Amino acid sequence: MAASSESVGSCPSSEGWSKLQIGLAVGVPVVVVGGYLLYKRSKNKKSGKEQSPNGAKKKSSTGEDKPVQDKLESQNDLEKELSPLEKAQADKNKGNKYFKGGRYDQAIHCYTEAIKVCPPEEKQDLATFYHNRAAAYEKLMNLKMVVEDCTEALKNNSKYTKCLMRRANAAEQLGDLTQALEDVTALCILEGFQNPKSLMTADRVLKQLGQSKAKETYANRKPTMPSKHFIRTYLKAFTQDPVINEAGTLDQSSVQNGETDIPDTDSPYYEALRQMNAEKYEEIIPNCTKEIDNDQPCKCMEARLLRATFYFLGGETENSLADLKLLTVEDVNKKIRVNALIKKGSILIQQGKQTDGLDCFAKAVRLDPDNADIYHHRGHVSNYDNKRLDPDNDDIYHHRGHVSNYDNKRSDPDNADIYHHRGHVSNYDNKRSDPDNADNVMIYIIIDNADIYHHRGHVKHRKSAEIIANSGAKIPLPQTVIDSYKNNVTMFPDNGDARALYAQALTDAGKFDEADREFEKAIKLEPDNATAMVHRGLLQLQWKQDVEEAIKIINQAIDVDNKCEYAYEVLGTLEVQRSNMEKAMDLFQKAIHLSRTESEMAHLYSLLDAAHAQLKVAKNLGITLPGPMGMGMP
């Protein structure tokens, strides 16, 4: 050919345009962008023809990129007949000049003429003409025509990266997030995942698409109870819940001579307590409703609190909030009211209503400053909100500076200021010797609660891991983090969660053999702890690169607890890496069905959409996604 194609970027010149991470395996060919798993191809194979900066293939002709003369020197030149392709190139070059001068309508006219006369077999040139016209339409904010022209360009050159980015941006602005995702996925693959701008676009589009789908699905989902292990762990996180404590008393009093001094234990409320103790959770809400609707004197407030708790656990958030709202008025028993404020605050923060949620915690502190559940759960949801990840920061435990001297900003589990407000107990640490003092009893109860120690250690672990990841250096996990978990195991040797968290820390520290032993002990202590099994499966992957063993263990976790959303998510991720996209998508769908919050659901939708996009793009581009791990891939 006489001339090569020249594309329009920001101007019509030849210049080009200017994770819920799951740590799965060392050397896995995967790029994680937010929740987006993208394949990194083993080789970025180039075609035989060199790619120009605009994405179209250069011609090998020696007359490359030589336009028709703009100024003709003689009448003979004017009368000289041009070939159709040369005429198209002349129209394109004229359009480029109009584009540079900001005369976009005239540029569009010239590009249209170029398209009309260009021979259909000259696909690379046609792709450039359509793309240049799309760029002019983009300047006029005619996004619909941008998409249409980019589509025509890609029909002629499916690997036109510049055009893929332009259509992705236009589609995103038009709200067609699915099209935008497919285009940016193709772009990332073709660029070998080396362009930060493309990766950031992929991340942004996936988040938008996931949030959009989750919002609709979550509002219409069918409520379902989580696993027994999940519920058991949640309930153990409350030491001052009057209903949970009463259920324990019911068990104890029932043992003594087969009698109980609790009145009317045949009521629906006490039946609900017995069902909770027996881990028969499905009938608790109906029994609580019977108690609330009872015309006779009853335990209505306690039943409402229990119902709100299980509404929340079952994912019926609005029903839970409706019950909790009725329990936060002034005439409600203090213990019930404080517990309701804690649960209401936690829900509101998870919904993104940070100020309202923290106000609930502040009210709870004013009502019962000695209630450790307030500080523990406020620290937990602050961590959830990803705004406060510092376990040594008093703002995790105390709101708006109510406690300003948290042991010189150092974590001290025996410091009563953690649990008491504004120094109500400031001289604990062997300065109180009265064993009958209620404050001392409360503190001893808290120190015996493993969940508080687990959570504090977990926050420290996350913060350290974040610092290491951001540094980009191979820094070992601090020994203080490992020692913190080890101390928890020493204090609570029969607690499965303590050992599972310790095992995770050992894994991050590279002490794989020791970690595996701790996971084994944790699972023996809690055979239904599916999450611990999943982590043990991931350990096999990181330790031995044994994919089959990892999948086997994670499938065992699902057999033990078919409501473990995390198991489906991780297994789906592994199948993505093995290029089993259909199977991965099925697993992600199951995880979505079990997700407990809208944000979790949005993340899972991003994984599902990423897998679907990769499968579709691979077919469109005629490429094969990488095979199973360990098959000669980098």
C-alpha positions as CSV (number, residue, x, y, z in Angstrom):
1,M,0.0,0.0,0.0
2,A,1.0,3.5,-0.6
3,A,0.4,4.8,2.9
4,S,-0.4,3.6,6.4
5,S,-3.3,4.5,8.5
6,E,-3.0,7.3,11.0
7,S,-5.4,7.4,14.0
8,V,-6.8,10.2,16.1
9,G,-6.0,10.3,19.8
10,S,-6.4,13.5,21.7
11,C,-5.6,15.1,18.4
12,P,-5.3,13.5,15.0
13,S,-1.6,12.9,15.0
14,S,0.4,9.7,15.1
15,E,1.0,10.0,18.8
16,G,-0.7,7.4,21.1
17,W,-2.7,8.0,24.2
18,S,-0.7,9.3,27.0
19,K,-7.6,-6.5,45.5
20,L,-11.0,-8.8,48.7
21,Q,-7.6,-10.2,47.9
22,I,-7.1,-13.8,48.4
23,G,-3.5,-14.8,48.7
24,L,-3.6,-18.1,46.9
25,A,-0.3,-19.2,45.5
26,V,3.3,-18.1,44.8
27,G,3.8,-17.6,41.1
28,V,0.2,-17.8,40.1
29,P,-0.4,-16.0,36.8
30,V,-3.1,-13.8,38.0
31,V,-3.5,-10.0,38.4
32,V,-5.8,-8.9,41.1
33,V,-7.5,-5.5,40.6
34,G,-9.8,-4.9,43.6
35,G,-11.9,-8.0,43.4
36,Y,-11.1,-8.6,39.7
37,L,-9.1,-11.6,38.8
38,L,-7.4,-11.1,35.4
39,Y,-5.1,-13.5,33.6
40,K,-1.6,-12.5,32.8
41,R,-0.7,-14.4,29.6
42,S,2.5,-16.3,29.6
43,K,3.6,-14.5,26.4
44,N,2.3,-11.3,24.9
45,K,2.5,-12.7,21.3
46,K,2.8,-10.0,18.7
47,S,1.6,-10.3,15.1
48,G,4.1,-10.3,12.3
49,K,3.3,-6.7,11.6
50,E,4.5,-4.0,14.0
51,Q,1.9,-2.2,16.1
52,S,1.8,1.5,15.7
53,P,1.1,3.7,18.8
54,N,-2.5,4.1,17.8
55,G,-3.1,0.3,17.8
56,A,-3.4,-0.3,14.1
57,K,-0.9,-2.4,12.2
58,K,1.8,-0.7,10.1
59,K,2.2,-1.6,6.5
60,S,5.5,-2.8,5.2
61,S,5.5,-0.6,2.2
62,T,8.3,1.8,1.7
63,G,5.8,4.5,1.0
64,E,4.6,4.3,4.6
65,D,2.5,7.2,5.9
66,K,3.0,9.4,2.9
67,P,-0.1,11.5,2.5
68,V,-1.4,12.9,-0.8
69,Q,0.2,16.4,-1.3
70,D,-2.0,19.1,0.2
71,K,-0.8,21.8,-2.2
72,L,-0.8,20.8,-5.9
73,E,1.8,22.5,-8.0
74,S,0.2,22.1,-11.4
75,Q,-3.0,21.4,-13.2
76,N,-1.6,18.0,-14.2
77,D,-1.4,17.0,-10.5
78,L,-5.1,18.1,-10.0
79,E,-6.2,15.9,-12.9
80,K,-4.1,12.9,-11.8
81,E,-6.4,10.0,-10.9
82,L,-6.0,8.6,-7.4
83,S,-6.8,5.0,-6.3
84,P,-9.7,4.5,-3.9
85,L,-7.4,3.9,-1.0
86,E,-5.3,6.9,-1.8
87,K,-8.5,9.0,-2.0
88,A,-9.6,7.7,1.4
89,Q,-6.2,8.5,2.8
90,A,-6.4,12.0,1.5
91,D,-9.9,12.5,3.0
92,K,-8.6,11.1,6.3
93,N,-5.6,13.5,6.3
94,K,-7.9,16.4,5.6
95,G,-10.1,15.3,8.4
96,N,-7.1,15.2,10.8
97,K,-6.3,18.8,10.0
98,Y,-9.9,19.8,10.8
99,F,-9.7,17.8,14.0
100,K,-6.6,19.6,15.1
101,G,-8.2,22.9,14.4
102,G,-11.2,22.0,16.6
103,R,-13.6,21.8,13.6
104,Y,-15.1,18.5,14.5
105,D,-18.1,18.5,12.2
106,Q,-16.0,19.0,9.2
107,A,-13.6,16.3,10.4
108,I,-16.5,13.9,10.7
109,H,-17.5,14.7,7.1
110,C,-14.0,14.0,5.9
111,Y,-13.7,10.7,7.8
112,T,-17.2,9.7,6.4
113,E,-15.9,10.3,2.9
114,A,-12.9,8.2,3.6
115,I,-15.0,5.3,4.8
116,K,-17.2,5.5,1.7
117,V,-14.4,5.2,-0.8
118,C,-12.1,2.9,1.1
119,P,-12.0,-0.7,-0.4
120,P,-13.7,-3.1,2.1
121,E,-10.7,-5.4,2.0
122,E,-8.5,-2.7,3.5
123,K,-9.6,-3.5,7.1
124,Q,-6.8,-1.9,9.0
125,D,-7.4,1.4,7.2
126,L,-11.2,1.2,7.7
127,A,-10.6,0.6,11.4
128,T,-8.6,3.7,11.6
129,F,-11.1,5.8,9.7
130,Y,-14.0,4.7,12.0
131,H,-11.9,5.2,15.1
132,N,-10.9,8.7,14.0
133,R,-14.6,9.6,13.4
134,A,-15.4,8.2,16.9
135,A,-12.8,10.5,18.4
136,A,-14.4,13.5,16.7
137,Y,-17.9,12.4,18.0
138,E,-16.3,12.1,21.4
139,K,-15.3,15.7,21.3
140,L,-18.9,16.6,20.5
141,M,-20.1,14.4,23.4
142,N,-22.1,12.2,21.1
143,L,-21.3,9.1,23.0
144,K,-23.8,6.9,21.2
145,M,-22.0,7.5,17.9
146,V,-18.6,6.9,19.7
147,V,-19.8,3.4,20.6
148,E,-21.2,2.7,17.1
149,D,-18.1,3.8,15.3
150,C,-15.7,2.0,17.7
151,T,-17.8,-1.1,17.2
152,E,-17.3,-0.8,13.4
153,A,-13.6,-0.2,13.8
154,L,-13.3,-3.3,16.0
155,K,-15.1,-5.4,13.4
156,N,-12.2,-4.6,11.1
157,N,-9.5,-4.9,13.8
158,S,-10.5,-6.7,17.0
159,K,-7.2,-6.0,18.7
160,Y,-7.3,-2.3,18.3
161,T,-6.4,-1.3,21.9
162,K,-6.9,2.4,21.5
163,C,-10.4,1.8,20.1
164,L,-11.2,-0.6,22.9
165,M,-10.3,2.0,25.5
166,R,-12.4,4.7,23.8
167,R,-15.5,2.4,23.6
168,A,-15.0,1.3,27.2
169,N,-15.0,4.9,28.4
170,A,-18.0,5.9,26.3
171,A,-20.0,2.8,27.4
172,E,-19.2,3.5,31.0
173,Q,-20.5,7.0,30.7
174,L,-23.7,5.7,29.0
175,G,-24.2,3.2,31.8
176,D,-23.5,0.1,29.8
177,L,-21.1,-1.3,32.3
178,T,-21.1,-4.8,30.9
179,Q,-19.8,-3.5,27.5
180,A,-17.3,-1.4,29.3
181,L,-16.1,-4.4,31.3
182,E,-15.7,-6.6,28.3
183,D,-13.7,-3.9,26.4
184,V,-11.4,-3.1,29.3
185,T,-10.8,-6.9,29.9
186,A,-9.8,-7.3,26.3
187,L,-7.5,-4.2,26.6
188,C,-5.8,-5.6,29.8
189,I,-5.1,-8.9,28.1
190,L,-3.7,-7.3,24.9
191,E,-1.5,-5.0,26.9
192,G,-0.2,-7.8,29.0
193,F,-1.6,-6.1,32.1
194,Q,1.2,-3.4,32.0
195,N,-0.9,-0.3,31.6
196,P,-2.0,1.1,35.0
197,K,-4.7,3.3,33.4
198,S,-6.4,0.2,31.9
199,L,-6.1,-1.7,35.2
200,M,-7.6,1.3,37.1
201,T,-10.5,1.4,34.6
202,A,-11.1,-2.3,35.1
203,D,-11.2,-1.9,38.8
204,R,-13.6,1.1,38.7
205,V,-16.0,-0.6,36.2
206,L,-16.1,-3.8,38.2
207,K,-16.9,-2.0,41.4
208,Q,-19.7,-0.1,39.8
209,L,-21.1,-3.2,38.1
210,G,-20.9,-5.2,41.3
211,Q,-22.5,-2.6,43.4
212,S,-25.3,-2.1,40.9
213,K,-26.1,-5.8,40.7
214,A,-25.8,-6.3,44.5
215,K,-28.1,-3.5,45.2
216,E,-30.9,-5.1,43.2
217,T,-30.2,-8.7,44.2
218,Y,-29.7,-8.0,47.9
219,A,-33.0,-6.1,48.2
220,N,-34.9,-9.1,46.7
221,R,-32.9,-12.0,48.2
222,K,-34.5,-14.7,50.2
223,P,-33.3,-14.5,53.9
224,T,-31.3,-17.5,55.0
225,M,-29.6,-18.4,58.3
226,P,-25.8,-18.7,58.2
227,S,-24.0,-21.8,59.5
228,K,-24.2,-22.9,63.1
229,H,-20.5,-22.1,63.6
230,F,-21.1,-18.6,62.4
231,I,-24.0,-18.0,64.7
232,R,-22.2,-19.6,67.7
233,T,-19.2,-17.3,67.1
234,Y,-21.4,-14.2,66.8
235,L,-23.3,-14.9,70.0
236,K,-20.0,-15.6,71.9
237,A,-18.9,-12.0,71.1
238,F,-21.4,-10.6,73.6
239,T,-20.7,-10.9,77.3
240,Q,-23.4,-8.5,78.4
241,D,-26.3,-9.6,76.3
242,P,-29.1,-10.2,78.8
243,V,-30.9,-12.7,76.6
244,I,-27.9,-14.8,75.9
245,N,-26.9,-14.7,79.6
246,E,-30.5,-15.7,80.6
247,A,-30.3,-18.7,78.2
248,G,-27.2,-19.9,80.0
249,T,-29.0,-19.5,83.3
250,L,-31.9,-21.5,82.0
251,D,-29.6,-24.4,81.1
252,Q,-28.0,-24.3,84.6
253,S,-31.2,-24.1,86.5
254,S,-32.8,-26.9,84.5
255,V,-30.1,-29.3,85.6
256,Q,-30.8,-28.8,89.3
257,N,-33.4,-31.5,90.3
258,G,-35.1,-31.1,87.0
259,E,-36.7,-27.9,88.3
260,T,-36.3,-24.2,87.5
261,D,-37.1,-21.1,89.5
262,I,-37.7,-19.2,86.3
263,P,-41.4,-18.6,86.0
264,D,-43.4,-19.8,83.0
265,T,-40.6,-21.7,81.2
266,D,-43.2,-23.2,78.9
267,S,-43.7,-19.8,77.2
268,P,-42.7,-19.3,73.6
269,Y,-39.8,-17.1,74.7
270,Y,-38.3,-19.8,76.9
271,E,-38.8,-22.3,74.1
272,A,-36.8,-20.0,71.9
273,L,-34.0,-19.9,74.5
274,R,-34.0,-23.7,74.6
275,Q,-33.8,-23.8,70.8
276,M,-30.9,-21.4,70.9
277,N,-29.0,-23.5,73.4
278,A,-29.7,-26.6,71.3
279,E,-28.6,-24.7,68.1
280,K,-32.0,-25.2,66.5
281,Y,-32.1,-21.7,65.1
282,E,-34.8,-21.9,62.5
283,E,-37.8,-21.7,64.9
284,I,-36.5,-18.9,67.2
285,I,-38.1,-16.0,65.3
286,P,-41.6,-17.6,65.2
287,N,-41.5,-18.3,68.9
288,C,-40.4,-14.8,69.7
289,T,-43.2,-13.5,67.6
290,K,-45.7,-15.6,69.5
291,E,-44.3,-14.2,72.8
292,I,-44.5,-10.6,71.5
293,D,-48.1,-11.1,70.3
294,N,-49.2,-12.7,73.6
295,D,-51.8,-10.7,75.5
296,Q,-50.7,-12.0,78.8
297,P,-47.7,-10.5,80.8
298,C,-44.7,-11.7,79.0
299,K,-41.0,-11.3,78.3
300,C,-41.8,-9.1,75.3
301,M,-38.7,-6.9,75.4
302,E,-36.4,-9.8,75.7
303,A,-38.2,-11.7,72.9
304,R,-38.0,-8.6,70.7
305,L,-34.2,-8.3,71.3
306,L,-33.7,-12.0,70.5
307,R,-35.9,-11.7,67.4
308,A,-33.9,-8.7,66.2
309,T,-30.7,-10.6,66.7
310,F,-31.8,-13.5,64.6
311,Y,-33.4,-11.2,62.0
312,F,-30.0,-9.7,61.6
313,L,-28.3,-13.1,61.4
314,G,-30.8,-14.2,58.8
315,G,-30.1,-11.1,56.7
316,E,-33.4,-9.4,57.4
317,T,-31.7,-6.1,58.3
318,E,-34.7,-3.8,58.0
319,N,-36.8,-6.1,60.3
320,S,-34.0,-6.2,62.7
321,L,-33.7,-2.4,62.8
322,A,-37.4,-2.0,63.3
323,D,-37.3,-4.2,66.4
324,L,-34.1,-2.5,67.7
325,K,-35.6,0.9,67.3
326,L,-38.5,0.0,69.7
327,L,-35.9,-1.2,72.3
328,T,-33.8,2.1,72.4
329,V,-36.5,4.2,74.0
330,E,-36.0,5.5,77.6
331,D,-38.5,3.2,79.4
332,V,-36.7,0.0,78.3
333,N,-34.5,-1.9,80.7
334,K,-30.9,-0.6,80.6
335,K,-29.2,-3.8,79.7
336,I,-31.6,-4.5,76.9
337,R,-31.4,-0.9,75.6
338,V,-27.6,-0.9,75.6
339,N,-27.4,-4.2,73.7
340,A,-30.0,-2.9,71.2
341,L,-27.9,0.2,70.7
342,I,-24.8,-1.9,70.1
343,K,-26.5,-4.0,67.5
344,K,-28.3,-1.1,65.8
345,G,-25.0,0.9,65.7
346,S,-23.2,-2.1,64.1
347,I,-25.8,-2.5,61.4
348,L,-25.9,1.2,60.6
349,I,-22.1,1.3,60.2
350,Q,-22.2,-1.7,57.9
351,Q,-24.8,0.1,55.8
352,G,-22.4,3.0,55.5
353,K,-24.2,5.3,58.0
354,Q,-21.1,5.9,60.0
355,T,-22.3,9.0,62.0
356,D,-25.6,7.5,63.0
357,G,-24.0,4.2,63.9
358,L,-21.4,5.9,66.1
359,D,-24.1,8.0,67.7
360,C,-25.7,4.7,68.9
361,F,-22.4,3.6,70.5
362,A,-22.0,7.0,72.1
363,K,-25.5,6.7,73.7
364,A,-24.7,3.2,74.9
365,V,-21.5,4.5,76.6
366,R,-23.5,7.2,78.4
367,L,-26.0,4.6,79.6
368,D,-23.5,1.9,80.7
369,P,-19.9,3.0,80.5
370,D,-18.7,-0.3,82.2
371,N,-20.2,-2.4,79.4
372,A,-17.2,-3.9,77.5
373,D,-19.4,-5.1,74.6
374,I,-19.8,-1.5,73.5
375,Y,-16.1,-0.9,73.0
376,H,-15.4,-4.4,71.6
377,H,-18.1,-4.1,68.9
378,R,-17.4,-0.5,68.1
379,G,-13.8,-1.5,67.5
380,H,-15.0,-4.3,65.3
381,V,-17.2,-2.3,63.1
382,S,-14.6,0.5,62.8
383,N,-12.3,-2.1,61.4
384,Y,-15.1,-3.3,59.1
385,D,-15.5,0.2,57.9
386,N,-11.8,0.2,56.9
387,K,-11.4,3.7,58.3
388,R,-9.6,2.8,61.5
389,L,-7.3,-0.2,61.3
390,D,-5.0,0.8,64.2
391,P,-5.5,-1.4,67.2
392,D,-3.4,1.0,69.3
393,N,-5.6,4.0,68.4
394,D,-8.0,4.8,71.2
395,D,-10.6,6.0,68.6
396,I,-11.2,2.3,67.9
397,Y,-12.5,1.8,71.4
398,H,-13.7,5.3,72.4
399,H,-15.7,7.7,70.3
400,R,-14.9,11.3,69.7
401,G,-12.2,11.6,72.3
402,H,-14.2,10.4,75.3
403,V,-11.2,8.6,76.5
404,S,-8.1,10.6,75.7
405,N,-5.4,8.8,77.7
406,Y,-5.5,5.2,76.6
407,D,-2.5,4.0,78.5
408,N,-0.2,6.3,76.4
409,K,-1.6,4.8,73.2
410,R,-0.4,1.4,74.1
411,S,-2.6,-1.8,74.0
412,D,-2.9,-3.2,77.5
413,P,-5.6,-5.9,77.9
414,D,-5.5,-5.4,81.7
415,N,-6.1,-1.6,81.5
416,A,-9.6,-0.9,82.6
417,D,-9.7,2.3,80.5
418,I,-10.2,0.1,77.5
419,Y,-13.6,-1.0,78.9
420,H,-14.5,2.0,81.1
421,H,-15.4,5.4,80.0
422,R,-13.5,8.6,81.0
423,G,-11.5,6.9,83.7
424,H,-14.5,5.4,85.6
425,V,-12.0,2.7,86.5
426,S,-8.6,4.3,86.4
427,N,-6.8,2.4,89.1
428,Y,-7.2,-1.2,88.2
429,D,-3.8,-3.0,87.8
430,N,-3.7,-4.4,91.3
431,K,-5.1,-1.2,93.0
432,R,-8.5,-2.8,93.7
433,S,-8.6,-5.8,95.9
434,D,-12.4,-6.2,96.5
435,P,-13.4,-9.4,94.7
436,D,-17.1,-8.5,95.2
437,N,-16.8,-5.2,93.4
438,A,-19.0,-5.3,90.3
439,D,-16.4,-3.5,88.3
440,N,-13.7,-6.1,89.1
441,V,-16.1,-8.9,88.3
442,M,-16.9,-7.4,85.0
443,I,-13.3,-6.9,84.1
444,Y,-12.5,-10.5,84.9
445,I,-15.3,-11.6,82.7
446,I,-14.0,-9.6,79.8
447,I,-10.4,-10.9,80.3
448,D,-11.8,-14.4,80.0
449,N,-13.5,-13.6,76.6
450,A,-11.3,-15.0,73.9
451,D,-13.1,-13.1,71.1
452,I,-11.8,-9.7,72.3
453,Y,-8.2,-11.0,72.2
454,H,-8.8,-12.6,68.8
455,H,-10.1,-9.5,67.3
456,R,-7.4,-7.3,68.6
457,G,-4.7,-9.7,67.3
458,H,-6.5,-9.8,63.9
459,V,-6.5,-6.1,63.5
460,K,-2.7,-5.9,64.3
461,H,-2.1,-8.7,61.8
462,R,-4.1,-6.8,59.1
463,K,-2.3,-3.6,59.7
464,S,1.2,-5.3,59.6
465,A,0.3,-7.1,56.4
466,E,-0.9,-3.9,54.9
467,I,2.3,-2.1,55.7
468,I,4.4,-4.9,54.3
469,A,2.3,-5.0,51.1
470,N,2.6,-1.3,50.6
471,S,6.3,-1.3,51.1
472,G,6.9,-3.7,48.2
473,A,9.7,-5.3,50.1
474,K,10.0,-8.9,51.4
475,I,9.6,-8.0,55.1
476,P,8.7,-10.8,57.5
477,L,5.6,-10.6,59.6
478,P,6.6,-8.9,62.9
479,Q,7.3,-11.4,65.7
480,T,5.0,-9.3,68.0
481,V,2.0,-10.3,65.9
482,I,2.9,-14.0,66.0
483,D,3.5,-13.8,69.8
484,S,0.1,-12.1,70.3
485,Y,-1.6,-15.0,68.6
486,K,0.5,-17.5,70.5
487,N,-0.4,-15.9,73.8
488,N,-4.1,-16.2,72.9
489,V,-3.6,-20.0,72.4
490,T,-1.9,-20.2,75.8
491,M,-4.8,-18.4,77.5
492,F,-7.5,-20.3,75.6
493,P,-5.9,-23.7,74.6
494,D,-9.3,-25.2,73.8
495,N,-10.5,-22.4,71.6
496,G,-10.5,-23.4,67.9
497,D,-10.6,-19.8,66.6
498,A,-7.5,-19.0,68.7
499,R,-5.5,-21.8,67.0
500,A,-6.9,-21.0,63.6
501,L,-5.8,-17.4,63.8
502,Y,-2.4,-18.4,65.1
503,A,-2.1,-20.8,62.2
504,Q,-2.9,-18.0,59.7
505,A,-0.2,-15.8,61.2
506,L,2.3,-18.7,61.0
507,T,1.4,-19.1,57.4
508,D,2.1,-15.4,56.6
509,A,5.4,-15.8,58.4
510,G,6.3,-18.7,56.2
511,K,6.3,-21.3,59.0
512,F,4.1,-23.7,57.0
513,D,4.7,-27.0,58.8
514,E,3.9,-25.4,62.2
515,A,0.9,-23.7,60.7
516,D,-0.5,-26.9,59.3
517,R,-0.3,-28.5,62.8
518,E,-2.1,-25.6,64.3
519,F,-4.9,-25.8,61.7
520,E,-5.2,-29.5,62.4
521,K,-5.6,-28.9,66.1
522,A,-8.2,-26.1,65.5
523,I,-10.3,-28.4,63.3
524,K,-10.2,-31.1,65.9
525,L,-11.5,-28.6,68.5
526,E,-14.2,-27.3,66.2
527,P,-15.0,-29.9,63.5
528,D,-17.6,-27.6,61.9
529,N,-15.2,-24.7,61.5
530,A,-15.3,-24.7,57.7
531,T,-13.4,-21.4,57.5
532,A,-10.4,-23.0,59.2
533,M,-10.5,-25.8,56.7
534,V,-10.5,-23.4,53.8
535,H,-7.4,-21.7,55.2
536,R,-5.7,-25.0,55.6
537,G,-6.5,-25.8,52.0
538,L,-4.9,-22.5,50.9
539,L,-1.9,-23.3,53.0
540,Q,-1.3,-26.4,50.9
541,L,-1.3,-24.2,47.8
542,Q,1.1,-21.7,49.2
543,W,3.3,-24.3,50.9
544,K,3.4,-27.2,48.4
545,Q,1.7,-25.7,45.3
546,D,-0.6,-28.6,45.6
547,V,-3.8,-27.5,43.8
548,E,-5.5,-30.8,44.0
549,E,-5.0,-31.2,47.7
550,A,-6.2,-27.6,48.3
551,I,-9.4,-28.2,46.3
552,K,-9.9,-31.5,48.1
553,I,-9.7,-29.8,51.6
554,I,-11.9,-26.9,50.6
555,N,-14.5,-29.3,49.2
556,Q,-14.4,-31.1,52.6
557,A,-15.2,-27.7,54.2
558,I,-18.3,-27.4,52.0
559,D,-19.3,-30.9,53.0
560,V,-19.0,-29.9,56.7
561,D,-20.8,-26.6,56.2
562,N,-22.6,-26.0,52.9
563,K,-23.4,-22.4,54.0
564,C,-19.7,-21.4,54.1
565,E,-19.7,-18.6,51.5
566,Y,-15.9,-18.2,51.8
567,A,-15.4,-21.8,50.7
568,Y,-17.3,-21.2,47.5
569,E,-15.5,-17.9,46.8
570,V,-12.0,-19.4,47.2
571,L,-12.9,-22.6,45.3
572,G,-14.3,-20.4,42.5
573,T,-11.1,-18.4,42.4
574,L,-9.1,-21.5,42.1
575,E,-11.2,-22.7,39.2
576,V,-10.7,-19.4,37.5
577,Q,-7.0,-19.9,37.7
578,R,-7.5,-23.4,36.2
579,S,-9.5,-21.8,33.3
580,N,-12.6,-23.6,34.4
581,M,-14.7,-20.5,33.9
582,E,-18.2,-22.1,33.9
583,K,-17.5,-24.0,37.1
584,A,-16.0,-20.9,38.7
585,M,-19.1,-18.9,37.8
586,D,-21.4,-21.5,39.3
587,L,-19.4,-21.4,42.6
588,F,-19.5,-17.6,42.7
589,Q,-23.3,-17.7,42.2
590,K,-23.6,-20.0,45.2
591,A,-21.4,-17.6,47.3
592,I,-23.6,-14.7,46.2
593,H,-26.7,-16.6,47.4
594,L,-25.0,-17.0,50.8
595,S,-23.5,-13.5,51.2
596,R,-24.6,-11.7,54.3
597,T,-24.1,-8.0,53.4
598,E,-24.6,-5.9,50.3
599,S,-20.8,-5.1,50.2
600,E,-19.9,-8.8,50.3
601,M,-22.4,-9.5,47.5
602,A,-20.9,-6.6,45.4
603,H,-17.4,-8.1,45.7
604,L,-18.7,-11.6,44.7
605,Y,-20.5,-10.1,41.7
606,S,-17.2,-8.5,40.6
607,L,-15.5,-12.0,40.7
608,L,-18.5,-13.5,38.7
609,D,-18.5,-10.7,36.1
610,A,-14.7,-10.9,35.7
611,A,-14.8,-14.6,35.0
612,H,-17.7,-14.2,32.5
613,A,-15.9,-11.3,30.8
614,Q,-12.6,-13.2,30.4
615,L,-14.4,-16.2,28.9
616,K,-16.3,-14.1,26.4
617,V,-13.3,-11.9,25.5
618,A,-11.1,-15.0,25.0
619,K,-13.7,-16.4,22.5
620,N,-14.0,-13.1,20.7
621,L,-10.2,-12.6,20.4
622,G,-9.7,-16.2,19.4
623,I,-7.2,-16.9,22.2
624,T,-6.9,-19.6,24.8
625,L,-6.8,-18.7,28.5
626,P,-3.9,-20.1,30.5
627,G,-4.1,-23.7,31.6
628,P,-3.9,-25.2,35.1
629,M,-1.2,-23.9,37.4
630,G,2.1,-25.6,37.3
631,M,1.9,-26.3,33.6
632,G,4.9,-24.4,32.5
633,M,3.5,-21.0,33.3
634,P,5.5,-18.2,34.9
